[in-house]
Amino acid sequence: MMALPKAMRLKGHRTFDYIHKNSVKYYGKLITFKIARANPKILMSHNNVHSLNNFKVAISISKKVSKKAVERNKLRRILQDSLLKNFSLQNNHKPYWLLVNLKAGNFYNDKINLLEEFQYLIFKSGLFK
């Protein structure tokens, strides 16, 4: 499995505050997507000038999903891998930020349903066509 490239990751509390306030939300039984237009001014302090206006992603998995960090990291890697399979460089110019939240519950052992819903929400949101 491959992790997201550094240029695609979101970071910083101001970034997440912005996404929570200004996003369009897509809900599934297991996952929630929050998509906001990129705001490069927020990321200026992170010294990543070359990719400020590109597509960026954050995957958030609560301790309510699993107390074990190993399990949460495994889920994060699975979702990142699925995202990268759908991702193409032509989509990288889209100035959107995506926050993926996993809902609490005992579903993390059912990876097939998790990935199906993840794919469904990706296409429902219109990020990748």
N, C-alpha and C positions, 0 to 999 in steps of 0.2 A: 504494500500500500504506500501511497505517496502523500505527503503532507502538502497543504496549500503553500504556494510560493509566498515569500515574505511580502511581496508587493501587493498581494491580494488580501491580506489580513487587516481587519479593523482593530484599532486599539485606542484606548483613552476614554475616560469617563464622559468627557464632553461629547464624544462621538456617539456613545450609547444613549446619552440624554437626548441628543438631536434625533436619533432614529426613533426612540420611543414617542417623541412628541410629533414628529412630522412624517410618519410612515403610513403606508397602505398595508393593511393586515390581511393575511390569508390563513384561515384556520382549518386544521385537520383534527382527527381524533388523537393523534400522537404528537403532532408537530405544529408549531406556529411560525409563519414567515412574517417578517416585518421588512418592507422595502421602502427606502427613502431615496430621494435624489441626492447625489453626492454633494457635499459641501466642503470643498478642498481647504477653505480657510481654517477649518477646525484641525486639520492634519498638518498644517504648516510647521508646528512645533516639533514634529517627529522627524524632520530632516529627510523626508522621502519625496523630494520635489518632482522626480521624474514620473511618478505614477499617482499623482494626487487625484486626477480626474477619471481614473479607471474604475472598473467594477471591483468591489471589495466585499468580503464575506466575514462574518463571525458566527461561530457555532457555540451556543451556550447550553450546557447541560447541568441542571441543578443537582445538588446532593440528594434531593428527593427522588430522583430517578434511580440512583444507586449511591450508597455510602462509599463504595470503593472507587478510588480515583482510576484504578486500572480499568474497570468496567466503563467509566465515563470516557476515558481516553480512547478505548477501543471503539465505542460508539462514534466518537468524534472523527476518528480516522476512517471509519466505514462511510460516514456521510461525506467527508471531504473527498474520498476516493470516488464516490458516486457523482459528486459535483464536478470533479475534474474530468470524468468520462463524458459528461454533457457539455463541458466548457470548450469553447473554441476561441482562438485569438480574435476572430471578427466580433465576438461579443464583448471583448475586453474594453472596447471604447465606450460602451454604454455607461453613462455616469450614474450608476446606482450602487447603493449599499444595501446588503442583505444581512439581516440578523435572523438566525435559525434558533428557535427555542424548543427543546424537547419538554413535553408535558410530563408531570410526575405520574408514576404508575409502574406496574410490574410488567412492562411490555418489552424491555430491552433484550430479552431472550428471543423474541420473535423478530428477527432481523429482516425477514422477507417482507412482512407487512410494513415495517418501518421504511424500508427502501422503496416499496411501492408508493407509499404515501408521500415520501420525499420527492420522487419523480413526478407524481401527480401535481404537487404544489409548485414545483419548478415550472411545469408547462402551463398550469393554471395562471400563474403570475405573469406569464409572457416574457420572462427574462431570456429564455432560450427558445428558439423556434425551430 
